[in-house]
Each structure stands twice: as structure tokens, then as C-alpha cells.
Amino acid sequence: MSVTASCSVVERVVTWSRDGSGSGQHFASVATRQGSYTNPEKEGCLRQTSVKCAIAEYSNRLQIFLTKIKHGSAQQQLSSLDESLKIIRSAWDLCLGKDVALHLCLQVREDGILECLVERLDASQTTEMQLAAARFLEQVLIKDNVEYIVTRMGMDSLLKFVVEVNGSDLARQQVNAGILESLLKESERTCLQIIKLGGLQSLIELCRSTDIGTQRHCAIALGNLAIYGGEEGLKAMIQMKAPDWLFPLAFSPDDTVRYYACLTSVYLVGSPICESAAAESGTLELILPFLAKHSPEDFGQQEFGHKQGRSKEWLRRLVSLLDSRRPEARALAAFHFAMEAHIKLNQDRLEEFHAINAVEALKRLAGSPDDTASKYAAEALRIIGEEIPHKLSQSVPLWTVDDVVYWVKQIGFPEFASEFEASRVDGDLLLRLDYNNMAEDLNMKNGIQRKRFMRRLRDLKIQADLTAVDPTRLDLWLMTATAGKCTDNRNVVRDVCPA
């Protein structure tokens, strides 16, 4: 298939998408049908050609309106802002549109439009002009553009507009929350500056909104702050009682709001600063029932904000949750990586999982006895094209010696695997090991190593060995009620639920 033919297909479907009689999904499917289903190299070339043609089409169209935004009359500026917004949103909605949208966002910055947009947020402008500029700005606040605003323009004027919350203006609420969502995923330094300028206070006030669009932005923005804000950002969230707002958001009728409220909770509970407040909010208890009702692939496509997935840096910061001691955190993180794997497959970006060192963490989880989390981790690995590791049963007393040796390697003690094998340690013996056994029988002489190993063994005891005597999973409730301080609830559970 020639480049010319490929471009003609893309140009035609791009026009349909912009006119509202087609969609980005249609763009992708039409382009793909012209290629080969069996030759990945040809499909890759077709994808690249399609993206290049789409960039050319969208960029040329956008340039007409960007010029009018800079030099047109007030009415021309308003209409051009509206048309530019449609073009950007259409690009973001394309199945293969991430590269297209990113290119357009950079085009906006290079043409000096970011400065124009921030200027039009000034109080001297009409309310209509302010809102039109803010809506367009929200759609182009990719990381590079946020960094440009922070380092070259300063955030004072932008934050002055954003922190003014009008409780009766739903459109203003949505755009303010959306801008905060984008600003809070740039860097820790930026997050702290936003907090200092009143951004977090404004965000908390916006959480009171009953508007679903505003709630979505608020839930994601709180998650971004938890992920990017560092220790000082987390302290500020506690001081402003942000975890208290996660519970009502987690009961929103909107799936996306509930999802990101839960995701924020598991990130907070992993920090000693926020662990108690996040656990007490009650949001963690909602996670596993939520996941049971959704599939990663379908969930990733059901809402506009998910379709292009999260950035590589955002995902890098999520990897640590795959090794969390909290089963809710592991399950939700694995679910998210499975969802991202479906998205990145369509974008031909699966290499990002290797770049952020997520594959090994997914393999450890896929082979773990955690049924829910391991299922999603295995789904992600299948899509990435990695081998699914050996799956350990939750019935640890039934583990073979080989199972124990595999587990020892997976939790980071491969140098002692031969000792466990030589001593023929099976699952039942594993659960009975103590410090003396580790030092004298398995040659783990280093006291710090023994503490680390016994901590992992203690976590295993909490998750496993109880399933036969505790079908109600009372142990999970005890862990939540004690904010993770109760390390082994087996005796309590056996008293309440005797075998």
C-alpha cells in the first residue's frame, strides 16, 4: 500500500471524526484494514504512516485557528478557541491519536499560544473569553507544556484564575479542576508550589461538587498529588483532610471517580505519613468488590480520559504498589497495569513496561498466591508478550519443595534457594520457621537479612493458611481495622472461626 493511498484514507476519516459523523476508533479500524493482519512489521509501518498523515491533516487545520487566536478580533478569537478545542479533543480521542495530540499540544506552545491563553484568563477579559481560553488550555497541558509554564511563564496568573471557585458555575468548576489535574502531575516542586498558591484548598472545595465531570478531575488530581507530591505533599493532604473526601468520591455513581478515589487511597496507605488516615477513611474496603465488576480492557475504553493511558513517568511511580503489603493495593495496581497493557498494545508502546521496570514486578505478582492480583498481573504479562511464571497456590501448607524454592527466589533471596532445597523445606515447614532455623539450619547469618525474610514470611502467613479456616476473610478486616499493625491474626481467626 502506498503512502499516498494511506494518507487519503486517514484524511477522509479525520474529516468524518471532526464533523461528528465518525470516531477515532473508526479512523484506526479503516487504516488497519488496508494493512496486513499477519505481518507486525507491515502493521507498524502502516501505523507510522497513518499517524504522520493524521498529524499533517490536524496540524494544518489547527494552524488556521491558532493564527486567529493571536491576531483576530475578539469574536474571531472566541470562535477559533472553540474550533481549536474540537480539533484537540478529536485528536485525543483517536485510537492512534496520542502522538497526534502530543504534536498538536507542542505546536500550540511553539506558536506562542500558551502565553495568549494565560493572558485571556485575566479578570479584565469577559467571562466568555476566560472560559474559552481555560477550556482550550486544559486540553493542551501536557507535561512539556506545564514545565514551560512553570519555568518560563510562572504559575501565579494561572493559579489566580484556578483557585477562584464559583459554586454556581459548573463549567468553571470543571475547567478549574481539570487544570489542577494536569498541573499536579509535573513534579514534586510544582505540586508544592500549587499547594502554596492555594491550589489544594481549591481542589478540596471542588470535591464538594455534585457534578460528575468535576468529580472526575478532582479524584484524578488527588491521585496525581499523592503520586507526585512527595512527603511534603502528603503532609499537606493530611493537614487539609484530603483522605476524608476520598470516601464520598468512592461512592460516586461514576466508575471513573470511584476508581481514582480508590487508587489515591492505596497510594496514601503505602506511606507511613498517611497510612492511618487512609485506612480509617474506609475506601480500601471498596476496592476488591469494585474490581470484581470490571475488566481491565473494557474499563480502559469506557471513558475519554482513559483511552490514551497514563504517561511512562506516571506508571513508573505506580510500580512500587505491585509489591505492597496491602492486597487491595496490589490488586488495583495490577488491574491498572493490565488496563494500560491493552491501551499500549494499540499504541505500539509495550516497550514502556520494560523501560519502567514493571515486568519483573508483574512476574513476581503473577506467581504469588494472591489470586486477584496475580490474575491481573498475568493478563498484563500476556499482552506484553512475557512468559507467565509458575503460579503458587494460596494453600501454602500444600506447597512442594519446588514451590518454596520458587517463592524464596521471587521475594529476593535467590542466594538461599539451594539451602531450602537441600533441607527439603516444603510449605508446611516454611510456615513453622523461626529465627533460629534461619540462622542455624539455613545459613542466613546476617541478622538484617533474617528480619527482612521473616517480614515477608509473616506477610505470607497473614494471606495464606487462613483460607481453610476463614472463608469470611476476617483476617483482612482485622488488618484494615488495625491499620496494618496486626501482623498475624491466625490465632484470633481460629478462635472465631474454628476449623
C-alpha positions in Angstrom: 0.0 0.0 0.0 1.5 3.4 -1.0 1.9 6.3 1.4 -0.4 8.4 -0.8 -3.2 5.8 -0.5 -2.6 5.6 3.2 -2.8 9.4 3.6 -6.0 9.6 1.6 -7.7 7.1 3.9 -6.6 8.9 7.0 -7.5 12.4 5.7 -11.0 11.2 4.8 -11.7 9.6 8.2 -10.1 12.5 10.1 -12.7 14.8 8.4 -15.5 12.5 9.5 -14.3 12.5 13.1 -14.1 16.2 13.2 -17.6 16.6 11.7 -19.0 14.2 14.3 -20.2 11.5 11.9 -17.3 9.2 12.7 -14.8 8.5 15.5 -11.2 7.9 16.3 -11.9 4.2 16.6 -13.2 4.3 13.0 -10.0 6.0 12.0 -7.9 3.2 13.4 -10.0 0.4 12.0 -10.2 1.8 8.5 -6.4 2.3 8.4 -5.7 -1.1 9.8 -7.8 -2.9 7.2 -5.6 -1.6 4.5 -2.6 -3.4 6.0 -1.7 -6.9 6.9 -3.1 -8.8 9.9 -0.2 -11.3 10.0 2.9 -9.1 9.4 3.7 -7.0 12.5 6.4 -5.1 10.6 3.9 -4.0 7.9 1.4 -3.1 10.5 4.0 -1.0 12.3 4.8 0.8 9.0 1.2 1.4 8.3 0.6 2.8 11.8 3.6 5.2 11.5 2.3 6.3 8.1 -1.2 6.8 9.4 0.0 8.8 12.4 2.2 11.0 10.1 -0.7 11.7 7.8 -3.1 12.5 10.7 -0.5 14.9 12.2 -0.2 16.7 8.9 -4.0 17.0 8.5 -4.7 18.0 12.0 -1.8 20.4 12.2 -2.7 22.3 9.1 -6.3 22.7 10.2 -5.3 23.8 13.7 -2.8 26.4 12.4 -5.6 28.4 10.8 -7.3 28.9 14.1 -4.1 29.5 16.1 -3.3 32.4 13.9 -6.8 33.9 14.6 -6.4 33.4 18.4 -3.3 35.5 18.3 -4.3 38.2 15.8 -8.0 38.0 15.3 -10.9 40.2 16.7 -12.5 39.2 20.0 -15.2 37.3 18.2 -12.7 35.5 15.9 -10.7 34.6 19.0 -13.7 33.1 20.7 -14.8 31.0 17.6 -11.2 30.0 17.0 -10.7 28.8 20.6 -13.9 26.7 20.2 -12.7 25.2 16.9 -9.2 24.5 18.2 -10.7 22.8 21.2 -12.7 20.5 19.0 -9.6 19.6 17.0 -7.5 18.8 20.1 -10.3 16.7 21.6 -10.8 14.8 18.4 -7.1 14.1 18.3 -7.0 12.8 21.8 -10.0 10.6 21.0 -8.2 8.8 18.1 -7.3 5.2 18.8 -3.8 6.0 17.5 -4.0 9.6 18.5 -1.6 10.0 21.4 1.3 11.0 19.1 -1.1 13.2 17.1 -2.4 15.1 20.1 1.1 15.5 21.7 2.3 17.0 18.4 -0.6 19.5 18.4 0.0 20.5 22.0 3.6 21.2 21.3 2.5 23.2 18.2 0.4 25.3 20.4 3.3 26.1 22.7 5.8 26.8 19.8 3.3 29.2 18.2 3.2 31.3 21.5 -0.4 30.4 22.2 0.2 29.4 25.8 1.0 33.0 26.7 -2.1 34.1 24.8 -4.3 31.7 26.7 -3.0 32.7 30.1 -3.4 36.4 29.3 -7.0 35.7 28.4 -7.6 34.3 31.9 -7.1 37.8 33.3 -10.0 39.4 35.2 -10.1 42.2 32.6 -11.4 39.7 30.0 -15.0 38.8 29.5 -16.3 35.7 31.3 -16.9 34.0 28.0 -13.3 34.7 26.8 -11.9 33.4 30.1 -13.8 30.2 30.0 -13.0 29.5 26.3 -9.3 30.1 26.9 -9.3 27.9 30.1 -11.1 25.1 28.3 -8.5 25.0 25.5 -5.6 25.4 27.9 -6.8 22.4 29.9 -6.6 20.2 26.8 -3.0 21.1 25.9 -1.4 20.9 29.4 0.8 18.0 28.6 3.9 17.6 30.8 6.2 19.6 28.5 3.8 22.5 28.3 3.3 22.5 32.1 7.0 22.6 32.6 7.2 25.5 30.1 4.6 27.5 32.1 6.3 26.7 35.4 9.9 27.6 34.3 9.3 30.3 31.6 6.0 32.0 32.4 5.3 31.4 36.1 2.1 30.0 37.6 0.8 33.0 39.5 -1.6 34.2 36.9 -2.9 30.8 36.1 -3.3 29.7 39.7 -5.0 33.1 40.5 -7.7 32.1 38.0 -7.9 28.4 39.1 -8.3 29.0 42.8 -11.3 31.2 42.4 -14.1 28.7 42.9 -17.6 29.7 41.9 -20.1 27.2 43.5 -22.8 28.0 41.0 -20.8 27.9 37.8 -20.4 24.2 36.8 -18.5 25.0 33.6 -15.9 26.9 35.7 -15.7 24.2 38.3 -14.9 21.6 35.6 -12.2 23.6 33.9 -10.6 24.6 37.2 -10.5 21.0 38.4 -9.2 19.9 35.0 -6.3 22.4 35.0 -5.4 21.3 38.5 -5.4 17.7 37.5 -2.9 18.4 34.7 -0.6 20.7 36.8 -0.3 18.2 39.6 1.4 15.6 37.5 4.5 17.6 36.6 6.9 17.4 39.5 7.1 17.5 43.3 8.4 21.1 43.2 5.4 22.1 41.1 2.9 20.3 43.4 4.3 22.2 46.4 4.1 25.5 44.6 0.5 24.8 43.7 -0.3 24.0 47.3 1.4 27.2 48.4 -0.6 29.2 46.0 -3.9 27.7 47.3 -4.4 25.0 44.7 -5.0 22.2 47.2 -7.5 24.3 49.2 -9.4 25.0 45.9 -9.3 21.3 45.0 -10.8 20.3 48.3 -13.6 22.8 47.9 -14.2 21.4 44.4 -14.6 17.9 45.8 -17.9 19.1 47.3 -19.3 19.4 43.8 -22.1 17.0 42.7 -21.1 17.5 39.0 -19.6 14.2 37.7 -17.1 15.9 35.4 -15.7 18.0 38.3 -15.6 14.9 40.5 -13.6 13.0 37.9 -11.0 15.7 37.7 -10.9 16.0 41.5 -10.4 12.3 42.0 -7.6 12.1 39.4 -6.0 15.3 40.7 -5.8 14.0 44.3 -4.2 10.8 42.9 -1.7 12.9 40.9 -0.8 14.9 44.1 -0.4 11.6 46.1 1.9 10.2 43.4 4.0 13.3 42.5 3.7 15.4 45.7 6.4 13.7 47.7 6.5 13.7 51.5 5.6 17.4 51.9 2.7 17.0 49.5 1.4 14.0 51.5 1.7 16.0 54.7 -0.3 18.8 53.2 -3.0 16.3 52.1 -3.3 15.1 55.7 -3.5 18.6 57.0 -6.2 19.5 54.6 -8.0 16.2 55.4 -8.0 15.1 51.8 -8.4 11.4 52.7 -11.8 12.2 54.2 -13.0 13.3 50.7 -12.0 10.0 49.1 -14.8 8.1 50.8 -17.6 10.2 49.3 -15.9 10.2 46.0 -15.6 6.4 46.1 -19.4 6.3 46.4 -19.9 8.4 43.3 -22.3 7.0 40.7 -19.4 7.3 38.2 -17.0 4.5 37.8 -14.0 6.7 36.9 -14.5 8.8 40.0 -14.7 5.7 42.2 -11.7 4.1 40.5 -9.3 7.1 41.1 -10.6 7.7 44.6 -9.6 4.1 45.4 -6.3 4.4 43.6 -5.4 7.5 45.6 -6.3 5.6 48.8 -3.9 2.7 48.1 -1.1 5.1 47.3 -1.7 7.0 50.5 -2.0 3.9 52.6 1.5 2.9 51.4 3.0 6.0 53.1 3.7 5.9 56.9 2.6 9.6 56.9 -0.9 8.8 55.6 -1.4 5.1 56.4 -3.7 5.6 59.4 -5.8 8.3 57.8 -6.2 6.5 54.5 -7.2 3.2 56.3 -9.7 5.0 58.5 -11.4 6.6 55.5 -13.0 3.2 54.7 -12.2 3.5 51.0 -9.9 0.4 50.9 -12.8 -1.9 51.6 -14.5 -0.9 48.4 -11.6 -1.8 46.1 -11.9 -5.6 45.6 -15.7 -5.5 45.1 -15.2 -2.8 42.5 -12.6 -4.8 40.6 -14.8 -7.9 40.6 -17.3 -6.0 38.5 -15.0 -4.7 35.8 -12.5 -6.0 33.2 -9.3 -4.0 32.6 -9.8 -3.9 28.8 -13.4 -2.7 28.9 -12.7 -0.2 31.7 -9.8 1.4 29.7 -12.2 2.2 26.8 -15.3 3.3 28.6 -14.1 6.9 29.5 -12.4 9.5 27.3 -9.7 10.2 29.9 -8.5 6.6 29.9 -8.2 5.9 26.2 -4.7 7.2 25.8 -3.4 5.8 29.0 -1.1 7.3 31.6 2.4 8.6 30.9 5.5 6.4 31.4 6.6 8.5 34.4 3.2 8.2 36.0 3.2 4.5 35.6 6.8 4.3 36.9 5.6 5.7 40.2 2.9 3.0 40.4 5.2 0.1 40.1 6.0 0.0 43.8 2.4 -0.8 44.6 2.8 -4.2 42.9 4.9 -5.2 45.9 2.7 -3.6 48.5 1.9 -5.5 51.7 -1.7 -4.5 51.1 -3.7 -6.9 49.0 -6.0 -4.1 47.8 -3.0 -2.1 46.6 -1.5 -5.0 44.8 -4.8 -5.9 43.1 -5.6 -2.3 42.0 -2.1 -1.7 40.7 -2.1 -5.0 38.7 -5.6 -4.1 37.3 -4.2 -0.8 36.2 -1.2 -2.3 34.5 -3.5 -4.8 32.7 -5.6 -1.9 31.5 -2.5 0.0 30.4 -1.2 -3.1 28.6 -4.4 -3.2 26.4 -4.0 0.5 25.7 -0.3 0.4 25.0 -0.8 -2.6 22.7 -3.0 -0.5 20.4 -0.4 2.4 20.6 2.6 0.1 19.8 4.2 1.2 23.1 4.6 -2.0 25.0 8.3 -1.3 25.4 7.4 1.2 28.1 6.7 -1.6 30.6 10.3 -2.7 30.3 11.6 0.9 30.4 9.9 1.5 33.8 11.0 -1.9 35.2 7.4 -3.1 35.6 7.8 -6.5 34.0 9.8 -8.2 36.8 7.4 -6.8 39.5 4.4 -8.1 37.4 6.1 -11.5 37.2 6.6 -11.7 41.0 3.0 -10.8 41.5 1.7 -13.2 38.8 3.5 -16.1 40.5 2.3 -15.1 44.0 -0.5 -16.8 45.9 -2.6 -13.6 45.7 -5.4 -14.8 43.4 -6.9 -11.5 42.5 -3.7 -9.6 41.9 -1.9 -12.5 40.2 -4.8 -12.8 37.7 -4.4 -9.2 36.5 -0.6 -9.3 36.5 -0.7 -12.4 34.3 -3.1 -10.7 32.0 -0.7 -7.8 31.6 2.2 -10.1 31.0 0.3 -12.0 28.3 -0.3 -8.8 26.4 3.3 -7.6 26.8 4.4 -10.9 25.4 6.2 -12.2 28.5 6.1 -15.7 29.8 3.7 -16.3 32.7 5.6 -17.5 35.7 4.7 -20.5 37.9 1.6 -19.8 39.9 1.7 -20.5 43.6 -1.4 -21.8 45.4 -2.9 -19.9 48.4 -2.8 -23.2 50.3 0.8 -22.7 51.5 0.8 -25.8 53.7 0.4 -27.8 50.4 3.4 -26.3 48.7 6.1 -28.6 47.4 9.8 -28.0 48.0 10.0 -26.6 44.4 7.2 -24.2 45.3 9.1 -23.0 48.3 12.3 -22.6 46.4 10.5 -20.6 43.7 8.9 -18.3 46.4 12.2 -17.7 48.1 13.7 -16.6 44.8 10.7 -14.4 44.0 10.9 -12.4 47.2 14.5 -11.5 46.7 16.6 -14.3 48.4 17.8 -16.4 45.5 21.2 -17.0 47.2 19.5 -19.1 49.8 17.3 -21.1 47.5 19.8 -24.0 47.5 19.7 -24.1 51.3 15.9 -24.5 51.3 16.1 -27.2 48.6 18.8 -29.1 50.4 16.8 -29.1 53.7 13.7 -30.2 51.8 11.6 -27.3 53.2 8.0 -27.7 52.0 5.1 -25.3 52.6 4.2 -26.7 56.0 7.8 -26.4 57.3 8.1 -22.9 55.8 5.2 -21.7 58.0 7.0 -23.1 61.1 10.4 -21.5 60.5 11.8 -19.2 63.2 14.9 -17.0 63.6 17.0 -19.9 64.9 16.1 -22.1 62.0 17.0 -19.4 59.6 20.4 -18.8 61.2 21.4 -22.3 62.1 19.7 -24.6 59.6 19.5 -22.4 56.5 22.7 -20.4 57.0 21.2 -17.0 56.9 23.7 -15.5 59.3 23.0 -11.8 58.7 20.5 -10.5 61.2 19.1 -7.8 58.9 18.6 -10.4 56.2 16.7 -12.6 58.6 14.5 -9.7 59.7 13.7 -9.0 56.0 12.9 -12.6 55.3 10.8 -13.1 58.4 8.8 -10.0 57.5 8.0 -11.5 54.1 7.1 -14.8 55.7 4.9 -13.0 58.2 3.0 -11.4 55.3 2.6 -14.8 53.7 1.2 -16.2 56.9 -1.4 -13.4 57.0 -2.6 -14.0 53.5 -2.3 -17.8 53.4 -3.0 -20.7 55.7 -6.2 -18.9 56.8 -8.3 -19.7 53.7 -9.3 -23.2 55.0 -10.4 -21.9 58.4 -11.5 -18.4 57.5 -13.9 -18.3 54.5 -15.1 -14.9 55.6 -11.6 -13.4 55.3 -11.8 -12.0 58.8 -8.1 -11.6 58.7 -8.4 -8.9 56.0 -10.9 -7.0 58.2 -8.5 -7.2 61.2 -5.6 -5.9 59.1 -7.7 -2.9 58.0 -9.1 -2.2 61.4 -5.6 -2.1 62.9 -4.1 -0.1 60.0 -1.6 -2.9 59.3 -0.3 -3.1 62.8 -1.6 -6.6 63.5 1.0 -8.8 61.8 -0.5 -12.2 62.3 -4.2 -12.8 63.0 -4.2 -16.6 62.7 -4.9 -17.3 66.4 -7.7 -14.7 66.5 -9.3 -16.1 63.4 -9.1 -19.7 64.6 -10.8 -18.7 67.9 -13.7 -17.1 66.0 -13.8 -19.5 63.0 -12.7 -22.9 64.4 -11.9 -25.5 61.7 
